[in-house]
Amino acid sequence: MRLRVEFTTEPFDLDEAPAHALVAREVIQAADLDDVDVGPFGNTAEGEADALLTAVDSLLRQALGAGATRVSLQVNVIGDGQGGGDAAEVADGRGSGEGEQ
């Protein structure tokens, strides 16, 4: 199964990236993930479930340890890693073979 995580850490500082934001980004960039995109207002990454969940665990522990007072994240299933469709395709039957003739 493939997953996508989107996350932010707080408190924000528009003048300089706080230590907790830098630590969180380093964790995600060092993990065995794909399509990593880090930015000032949000970060995303995709990968296999085990790698992504391990990275999220480390991200939470290290960001909180570096002073984050809040970590907002969302994890979505985007595929099964074996040629499956994204979650929307699977949910409406397009990725599961249902409804095909």
DRENPA-3360 file (N, C-alpha, C; in nm, 2 decimals, always signed):
BEGIN
1 = MRLRVEFT = +0.08/-0.12/+0.00/+0.00/+0.00/+0.00/+0.09/+0.12/+0.00 ~ +0.05/+0.22/-0.08/+0.12/+0.35/-0.08/+0.04/+0.45/-0.01 ~ +0.12/+0.54/+0.06/+0.05/+0.64/+0.14/+0.11/+0.78/+0.10 ~ +0.04/+0.88/+0.13/+0.09/+1.02/+0.12/+0.06/+1.09/+0.25 ~ +0.17/+1.16/+0.30/+0.15/+1.24/+0.42/+0.17/+1.39/+0.38 ~ +0.09/+1.47/+0.45/+0.10/+1.61/+0.44/+0.11/+1.66/+0.58 ~ +0.20/+1.75/+0.61/+0.22/+1.79/+0.75/+0.27/+1.94/+0.76 ~ +0.24/+2.00/+0.88/+0.30/+2.12/+0.92/+0.33/+2.12/+1.06;
9 = TEPFDLDE = +0.43/+2.20/+1.11/+0.46/+2.21/+1.25/+0.44/+2.35/+1.29 ~ +0.41/+2.37/+1.42/+0.38/+2.50/+1.47/+0.46/+2.51/+1.60 ~ +0.49/+2.63/+1.65/+0.45/+2.76/+1.60/+0.52/+2.81/+1.47 ~ +0.45/+2.88/+1.39/+0.51/+2.94/+1.27/+0.60/+3.06/+1.30 ~ +0.70/+3.08/+1.22/+0.78/+3.20/+1.23/+0.81/+3.23/+1.08 ~ +0.76/+3.34/+1.04/+0.77/+3.38/+0.90/+0.91/+3.44/+0.86 ~ +0.98/+3.48/+0.96/+1.11/+3.54/+0.94/+1.22/+3.43/+0.92 ~ +1.21/+3.32/+1.00/+1.31/+3.22/+1.00/+1.25/+3.08/+1.04;
17 = APAHALVA = +1.29/+2.98/+0.97/+1.23/+2.85/+0.99/+1.28/+2.80/+1.13 ~ +1.18/+2.77/+1.22/+1.21/+2.72/+1.35/+1.28/+2.59/+1.35 ~ +1.35/+2.55/+1.46/+1.42/+2.43/+1.47/+1.33/+2.31/+1.45 ~ +1.21/+2.31/+1.50/+1.12/+2.19/+1.48/+1.08/+2.17/+1.34 ~ +1.07/+2.28/+1.26/+1.04/+2.27/+1.12/+1.15/+2.21/+1.04 ~ +1.27/+2.25/+1.07/+1.39/+2.20/+1.01/+1.41/+2.05/+1.04 ~ +1.39/+2.02/+1.16/+1.41/+1.88/+1.20/+1.31/+1.79/+1.13 ~ +1.18/+1.83/+1.12/+1.08/+1.76/+1.06/+1.11/+1.74/+0.91;
25 = REVIQAAD = +1.16/+1.84/+0.85/+1.19/+1.83/+0.70/+1.31/+1.74/+0.68 ~ +1.41/+1.75/+0.77/+1.53/+1.66/+0.76/+1.48/+1.51/+0.77 ~ +1.39/+1.48/+0.87/+1.35/+1.34/+0.88/+1.28/+1.29/+0.76 ~ +1.19/+1.37/+0.70/+1.12/+1.33/+0.58/+1.22/+1.32/+0.46 ~ +1.31/+1.41/+0.45/+1.40/+1.41/+0.33/+1.50/+1.29/+0.35 ~ +1.53/+1.25/+0.47/+1.63/+1.14/+0.49/+1.56/+1.00/+0.47 ~ +1.43/+1.00/+0.48/+1.35/+0.87/+0.48/+1.35/+0.82/+0.34 ~ +1.32/+0.69/+0.32/+1.31/+0.62/+0.19/+1.17/+0.65/+0.14;
33 = LDDVDVGP = +1.15/+0.77/+0.10/+1.02/+0.81/+0.05/+1.03/+0.88/-0.09 ~ +0.92/+0.89/-0.16/+0.92/+0.95/-0.30/+0.85/+1.08/-0.29 ~ +0.87/+1.15/-0.40/+0.79/+1.28/-0.42/+0.79/+1.37/-0.29 ~ +0.90/+1.39/-0.24/+0.91/+1.47/-0.12/+0.91/+1.62/-0.16 ~ +0.82/+1.70/-0.10/+0.81/+1.84/-0.13/+0.80/+1.91/+0.00 ~ +0.90/+1.99/+0.03/+0.90/+2.07/+0.15/+0.89/+2.22/+0.11 ~ +0.81/+2.29/+0.20/+0.79/+2.43/+0.17/+0.76/+2.50/+0.30 ~ +0.75/+2.63/+0.29/+0.73/+2.71/+0.42/+0.59/+2.69/+0.48;
41 = FGNTAEGE = +0.49/+2.65/+0.41/+0.36/+2.64/+0.47/+0.30/+2.49/+0.47 ~ +0.38/+2.40/+0.42/+0.33/+2.26/+0.42/+0.43/+2.17/+0.35 ~ +0.43/+2.05/+0.38/+0.52/+1.95/+0.33/+0.45/+1.82/+0.30 ~ +0.49/+1.76/+0.19/+0.43/+1.63/+0.15/+0.53/+1.53/+0.11 ~ +0.50/+1.40/+0.12/+0.58/+1.29/+0.08/+0.50/+1.17/+0.05 ~ +0.54/+1.08/-0.03/+0.47/+0.96/-0.06/+0.57/+0.85/-0.05 ~ +0.51/+0.73/-0.02/+0.60/+0.61/-0.01/+0.52/+0.49/+0.03 ~ +0.59/+0.38/+0.04/+0.53/+0.25/+0.09/+0.49/+0.27/+0.23;
49 = ADALLTAV = +0.39/+0.20/+0.28/+0.33/+0.22/+0.41/+0.43/+0.21/+0.52 ~ +0.51/+0.11/+0.52/+0.60/+0.09/+0.63/+0.70/+0.20/+0.64 ~ +0.76/+0.24/+0.53/+0.86/+0.35/+0.53/+0.79/+0.48/+0.57 ~ +0.67/+0.51/+0.52/+0.61/+0.63/+0.56/+0.57/+0.64/+0.70 ~ +0.51/+0.53/+0.75/+0.47/+0.53/+0.89/+0.59/+0.54/+0.99 ~ +0.70/+0.48/+0.95/+0.82/+0.49/+1.03/+0.87/+0.63/+1.03 ~ +0.87/+0.70/+0.92/+0.91/+0.84/+0.91/+0.82/+0.93/+0.99 ~ +0.69/+0.90/+0.98/+0.59/+0.99/+1.06/+0.62/+0.97/+1.21;
57 = DSLLRQAL = +0.64/+0.85/+1.26/+0.68/+0.83/+1.40/+0.80/+0.91/+1.44 ~ +0.90/+0.91/+1.36/+1.03/+0.98/+1.38/+1.00/+1.13/+1.37 ~ +0.92/+1.17/+1.27/+0.89/+1.31/+1.26/+0.82/+1.37/+1.38 ~ +0.72/+1.30/+1.43/+0.65/+1.34/+1.55/+0.74/+1.35/+1.67 ~ +0.82/+1.25/+1.70/+0.90/+1.25/+1.81/+1.01/+1.36/+1.81 ~ +1.07/+1.37/+1.69/+1.18/+1.47/+1.68/+1.13/+1.61/+1.67 ~ +1.02/+1.64/+1.60/+0.97/+1.77/+1.59/+0.92/+1.82/+1.73 ~ +0.85/+1.74/+1.80/+0.80/+1.77/+1.94/+0.92/+1.79/+2.03;
65 = GAGATRVS = +1.02/+1.71/+2.02/+1.15/+1.73/+2.10/+1.22/+1.85/+2.07 ~ +1.20/+1.90/+1.94/+1.27/+2.03/+1.90/+1.19/+2.15/+1.93 ~ +1.08/+2.14/+2.00/+1.00/+2.26/+2.03/+0.87/+2.28/+1.96 ~ +0.82/+2.19/+1.88/+0.69/+2.20/+1.81/+0.59/+2.19/+1.92 ~ +0.49/+2.28/+1.91/+0.37/+2.27/+2.01/+0.25/+2.21/+1.94 ~ +0.26/+2.19/+1.81/+0.15/+2.13/+1.74/+0.21/+2.08/+1.61 ~ +0.17/+1.96/+1.57/+0.20/+1.90/+1.44/+0.07/+1.85/+1.38 ~ +0.04/+1.91/+1.27/-0.08/+1.88/+1.20/-0.04/+1.79/+1.08;
73 = LQVNVIGD = -0.11/+1.67/+1.07/-0.08/+1.58/+0.96/-0.20/+1.51/+0.91 ~ -0.19/+1.47/+0.78/-0.29/+1.40/+0.72/-0.22/+1.29/+0.64 ~ -0.27/+1.16/+0.65/-0.22/+1.05/+0.58/-0.33/+0.99/+0.49 ~ -0.30/+0.98/+0.37/-0.40/+0.93/+0.27/-0.34/+0.80/+0.20 ~ -0.43/+0.71/+0.18/-0.40/+0.59/+0.10/-0.40/+0.63/-0.05 ~ -0.30/+0.61/-0.12/-0.30/+0.66/-0.26/-0.29/+0.54/-0.36 ~ -0.26/+0.42/-0.31/-0.25/+0.30/-0.40/-0.20/+0.18/-0.32 ~ -0.20/+0.07/-0.38/-0.16/-0.05/-0.31/-0.02/-0.09/-0.34;
81 = GQGGGDAA = +0.05/-0.01/-0.42/+0.19/-0.03/-0.46/+0.21/-0.14/-0.56 ~ +0.10/-0.20/-0.60/+0.11/-0.31/-0.70/+0.03/-0.28/-0.82 ~ +0.03/-0.16/-0.87/-0.04/-0.12/-0.99/-0.18/-0.08/-0.96 ~ -0.22/-0.07/-0.83/-0.36/-0.03/-0.80/-0.38/+0.12/-0.82 ~ -0.50/+0.16/-0.83/-0.54/+0.30/-0.85/-0.52/+0.38/-0.73 ~ -0.55/+0.51/-0.74/-0.55/+0.59/-0.62/-0.68/+0.56/-0.54 ~ -0.69/+0.62/-0.42/-0.80/+0.59/-0.33/-0.93/+0.62/-0.40 ~ -0.94/+0.73/-0.47/-1.06/+0.77/-0.54/-1.11/+0.67/-0.64;
89 = EVADGRGS = -1.01/+0.61/-0.72/-1.04/+0.51/-0.81/-1.09/+0.38/-0.75 ~ -1.02/+0.34/-0.64/-1.06/+0.22/-0.57/-1.20/+0.24/-0.51 ~ -1.23/+0.36/-0.45/-1.35/+0.38/-0.38/-1.47/+0.38/-0.48 ~ -1.46/+0.42/-0.60/-1.57/+0.42/-0.69/-1.57/+0.31/-0.78 ~ -1.48/+0.21/-0.77/-1.48/+0.09/-0.84/-1.39/+0.10/-0.97 ~ -1.34/+0.21/-1.01/-1.26/+0.22/-1.13/-1.13/+0.14/-1.12 ~ -1.07/+0.13/-1.00/-0.94/+0.07/-0.98/-0.95/-0.08/-0.93 ~ -1.07/-0.13/-0.91/-1.09/-0.26/-0.86/-1.15/-0.36/-0.96;
97 = GEGEQ = -1.18/-0.32/-1.08/-1.23/-0.41/-1.18/-1.38/-0.42/-1.17 ~ -1.44/-0.35/-1.07/-1.59/-0.36/-1.06/-1.65/-0.28/-1.17 ~ -1.76/-0.32/-1.22/-1.83/-0.25/-1.32/-1.78/-0.26/-1.46 ~ -1.66/-0.33/-1.48/-1.61/-0.35/-1.61/-1.67/-0.46/-1.68 ~ -1.69/-0.45/-1.81/-1.76/-0.56/-1.89/-1.66/-0.62/-1.99;
% end
